[in-house]
């Protein structure tokens, strides 16, 4: 005899089909719930190893997380199983291009274009490819083709503007950026590019207005705030805000190495040379910190010296790329000064390539570095140099980085208890077809018992073959 309180039999839970599971995984992926999406893609692939759609979307996800080599394997497997999807070739081309495999990217985009010749995104990507190959007339033609196919394609307008800026066709570039904002008024890349273009032309009032309009629509946007400060010289922060640095480098992570190669980026190699000069024969006996490690470009240069090699960065996606190099014993997401303060006498060597240029006031970070070094420990870093006419100790520039006066740097190092060993002049990179001048600085923790320290050498000229 039953009563109202008796438990009724539960309905059997029906397992998801593979198709339903994939649909759920894609929804999670698009919502940014990457851990859950990756786990579900993994279950699907374990159940059906040749499920091309799951392989492909898993590849796209792991590329977003900085694991590009793994991504290429998954995406290539998906294309081998189903060669009829133009999006898949397009995505393959994107990953190849962002990892610097330009010729292979060209082949993938050609396949996508053959399958879908009227796709504006494929034309736009071909424009990006041709620009990277320095085939500029072809790049321009592809961007214009993408715009003709889709007049509302803000990304293509912005890419065209950047190409024109690089050719010093500034008025045409401004028109392209404005067109991008007409079709998509909140498009961050176009806003940034337009503000930078006005600043490069010395039209600071118009640049300022771009950033003020941006902030009116998106109050507190870290990129707009930082570049407004650079433009006006007002409310300049002592260092670039964490939110700004994290956003910029998370967005830049996948294409970082390939793009810097185009800019003749020298900072890691320059730092590596100075490490070898200062530390002598590599014996894997030092505790080393790569401060602002990014994608780990310095890692392979430091590893031969390191008993333990740690990297720190604010960008999680950059750290994901650094992890792939398999040279770091630990990688930590943290703000540099705070991290150093919590690590007294932990390191024999601290290296910082192209990181302190995001600091204006250097005293706190240099004092923290000195605290983290062991007796006679060495700090090696790069900085961008202020012009001789600049009266300020440091200046925030339109590109978002700081430059510093030499005499200010010397005062800071001396005050922090760091004895300057050498300042070598160097070209750190190219920017807008102009060299960025800077220094490679090496200094040593001053022994506590020393009553005085030598804080300076003559500036050397670093020559390059």
Secondary structure, 3 states (H helix, E strand, C coil): CCCCCCCCCCCCCCCCCHHHHHHHHHHHHHCCCHHHHHHHHHHHHHHCCCCHHHHHHHHHHHHHCCCHHHHHHHHHHHHHHCCCCHHHHHHHHHHHHHCCCHHHHHHHHHHHHHHCCCCHHHHHHHHHHHHHCCCHHHHHHHHHHHHHHCCCCHHHHHHHHHHHHHCCCHHHHHHHHHHHHHHCCCCHHHHHHHHHHHHHCCCHHHHHHHHHHHHHHCCCCHHHHHHHHHHHCCCCCCECCHHHHHHHHHHHHHHHHHHHHHCCCCHHHHHHHHHHHHHCCCCCCEEEEEECCCCCCCHHHHHCCEEEEEEEECCHHHHHHHHCCCCCCEEEECCHHHHHHCCCCCEEEEEECCCHHHECCCHHHHHHHHHHEEEEEEEEEEEEECCCCCCCCEEECCCCCEEECHHHHHHHHHHCCEEEEEEEEEEEEEECCEEEEEEEEEEEECCCCCCCCCCCCCCEECCCC
